[in-house]
């Protein structure tokens, strides 16, 4: 799995960080999410999928 953020959609709500803090953080100054691990280990895939599912702007892009 590869994780990206569509910065055209991201508004920095931080839902992703709440779901998977090992993979996401939020740049408060830029009001957008940051991917900490572009290729997270399989043990975090479920958390990353939940982050993508609950992102209010659907800005998380998952590539398998």
C-alpha positions as CSV (number, residue, x, y, z in Angstrom):
1,X,0.0,0.0,0.0
2,X,1.2,3.5,-0.9
3,X,-0.4,6.6,0.8
4,X,-0.7,10.0,-0.8
5,X,-2.6,13.2,0.1
6,X,-4.5,15.2,-2.6
7,X,-3.6,18.7,-1.4
8,X,-6.3,20.1,-3.6
9,X,-8.8,18.5,-1.4
10,X,-7.1,18.4,2.0
11,X,-8.3,21.0,4.5
12,X,-6.3,19.8,7.5
13,X,-9.2,18.5,9.6
14,X,-6.9,15.9,11.3
15,X,-9.2,13.0,11.1
16,X,-6.5,11.0,9.5
17,X,-4.1,11.7,12.4
18,X,-6.8,10.6,14.8
19,X,-7.3,7.3,13.0
20,X,-3.6,6.5,12.2
21,X,-1.2,8.8,14.1
22,X,1.7,6.5,13.1
23,X,1.1,7.4,9.4
24,X,-0.4,10.9,9.4
25,X,0.3,14.3,11.0
26,X,-1.1,17.7,10.4
27,X,0.8,20.9,9.5
28,X,-1.3,23.4,11.3
29,X,0.3,26.4,9.6
30,X,-0.5,25.0,6.1
31,X,-3.8,23.5,7.2
32,X,-3.0,20.1,5.5
33,X,-2.1,16.6,6.4
34,X,1.4,15.2,6.2
35,X,2.1,11.5,5.4
36,X,4.8,10.2,7.8
37,X,5.0,6.8,6.2
38,X,4.3,6.6,2.4
39,X,4.4,2.8,2.5
40,X,3.2,1.8,6.0
41,X,3.6,-1.8,7.2
42,X,0.7,-4.2,6.7
43,X,0.0,-4.0,10.5
44,X,-1.2,-0.4,9.9
45,X,-3.2,-0.9,6.7
46,X,-6.6,-1.2,8.5
47,X,-6.0,2.1,10.3
48,X,-5.0,3.8,7.1
49,X,-8.1,2.5,5.4
50,X,-10.2,3.9,8.2
51,X,-8.5,7.2,7.9
52,X,-9.2,7.3,4.2
53,X,-12.8,6.3,4.8
54,X,-13.5,9.0,7.4
55,X,-11.6,11.8,5.8
56,X,-14.2,14.5,5.4
57,X,-12.9,15.7,2.0
58,X,-11.7,12.3,0.8
59,X,-8.2,13.6,0.3
60,X,-6.4,10.4,1.1
61,X,-5.4,8.4,-1.9
62,X,-4.5,4.7,-1.4
63,X,-2.6,2.8,-4.1
64,X,-2.2,-1.0,-3.8
